[in-house]
């Protein structure tokens, strides 16, 4: 029989499904990080029971990621009060506009909510700065003014 009439399975045409990428470096989290991870795991496990086969495979893939992140989570110590570090809350001014941010772990980041991953360029520029300092971003000298290091709110 000609190869042109051979039925190929649908599996031959699917893109390979790789694992979700794990961010490089240590898995630092704030004091609320483990609970956040546990919440993701609980939500996925609850959804898994009623999901169809394709969705169960996606959920299993996500669960492998979150279980790995839970096992490797390192709760960072409370940041110092006089220097920006992992976990710090900071009032900054960028282009004349003030905002409060907190430097958090990769999985905790939500820029719209002011939660900036410690691996982000802004956080890397701020770490080590003190009140009143101005820090540079690539291509923008004196781009960010540190107005105040705030107490870390308990979560």
C-alpha positions in Angstrom: 0.0 0.0 0.0 1.2 3.5 -0.8 2.5 5.6 2.1 0.2 8.3 1.0 -2.8 6.3 2.2 -1.4 5.2 5.5 -3.3 6.5 8.5 -1.0 8.2 10.9 -2.0 8.6 14.5 -2.8 12.0 16.0 0.1 11.5 18.4 2.6 11.8 15.6 1.6 15.4 15.0 1.4 16.7 18.5 4.2 19.0 19.8 6.2 17.4 22.6 5.1 18.4 26.1 8.0 19.5 28.2 8.0 20.1 31.9 7.3 23.6 33.1 10.6 25.5 33.5 12.0 25.9 37.0 13.6 29.3 37.5 17.4 29.2 38.0 18.9 29.7 41.4 17.6 29.2 44.9 13.8 29.0 45.4 13.6 31.9 48.0 10.1 32.7 49.3 8.7 35.1 51.8 7.0 33.9 55.0 3.7 33.5 53.0 5.3 31.6 50.1 4.8 28.1 51.4 1.1 28.7 52.0 0.8 30.2 48.5 2.4 27.1 47.0 0.2 24.8 49.1 -2.9 26.7 47.8 -1.8 26.1 44.2 -1.4 22.4 44.9 -4.7 22.1 46.7 -6.6 23.9 43.9 -5.0 21.7 41.2 -5.7 18.5 43.1 -9.3 19.5 43.6 -9.7 20.2 39.9 -8.0 16.9 38.9 -10.8 14.7 40.1 -13.4 16.0 37.6 -11.1 16.8 34.7 -11.0 15.0 31.4 -7.9 13.0 30.4 -6.2 15.8 28.5 -6.8 18.3 31.4 -5.6 15.7 33.9 -2.3 15.5 32.0 -1.9 19.3 32.2 -2.8 19.3 35.9 -0.3 16.5 36.6 2.4 18.5 34.8 1.6 21.6 36.9 1.5 19.5 40.1 5.0 18.2 39.3 6.2 21.9 39.1 4.5 23.0 42.3 5.5 19.9 44.3 9.1 20.6 43.2 8.8 24.2 44.2 7.3 23.3 47.6 10.2 20.9 48.4 12.8 23.3 47.3 11.3 26.4 49.0 13.6 28.3 51.3 11.9 30.8 53.6 14.2 33.9 53.6 15.0 35.7 56.8 13.2 38.9 57.7 15.0 41.7 55.8 17.0 44.4 57.7 15.2 47.6 58.4 17.9 49.9 56.9 18.8 48.2 53.6 16.7 46.8 50.8 16.9 43.0 50.6 14.7 40.0 49.7 11.3 40.5 51.4 11.7 44.3 51.8 8.7 46.6 51.2 9.9 49.9 49.6 8.3 53.2 48.6 10.0 54.2 45.3 9.6 57.0 42.8 10.0 56.3 39.1 9.6 59.2 36.6 7.9 61.2 39.4 5.4 58.5 40.2 5.4 56.9 43.6 4.5 53.3 44.3 5.1 50.7 47.0 6.7 47.4 46.0 7.8 44.2 47.8 10.6 42.0 46.7 9.4 38.4 46.7 10.2 35.0 45.2 9.7 34.1 41.6 6.4 32.2 42.2 5.0 35.0 44.4 5.5 37.8 41.9 2.6 39.8 40.7 3.8 43.2 39.4 0.3 44.6 39.1 0.0 44.1 42.9 3.4 45.5 43.6 5.1 42.1 44.2 8.3 42.1 42.2 10.4 38.9 41.8 13.9 39.2 43.3 15.3 38.1 39.9 13.7 41.1 38.1 15.9 43.9 37.0 14.2 46.4 39.2 14.6 44.3 42.3 18.2 43.5 41.5 18.9 47.2 41.1 17.3 48.0 44.5 18.8 45.3 46.6 21.5 46.8 48.9 20.2 50.4 48.6 19.1 52.5 51.5 16.6 55.3 52.2 17.2 58.3 50.0 19.4 56.6 47.5 18.9 56.7 43.7 19.6 53.6 41.7 20.1 53.0 38.0 18.5 50.7 35.6 20.1 49.5 32.3 20.3 52.6 30.0 18.7 54.9 32.7 21.0 56.3 35.2 19.3 57.6 38.4 16.0 56.0 37.3 14.6 55.0 40.6 14.6 57.0 43.9 14.3 55.0 47.1 11.9 57.2 49.2 11.5 54.9 52.2 12.0 51.3 53.4 8.8 50.3 55.0 8.1 47.7 57.7 7.2 44.3 56.3 3.5 43.6 56.8 2.7 40.3 58.4 0.9 37.9 56.1 
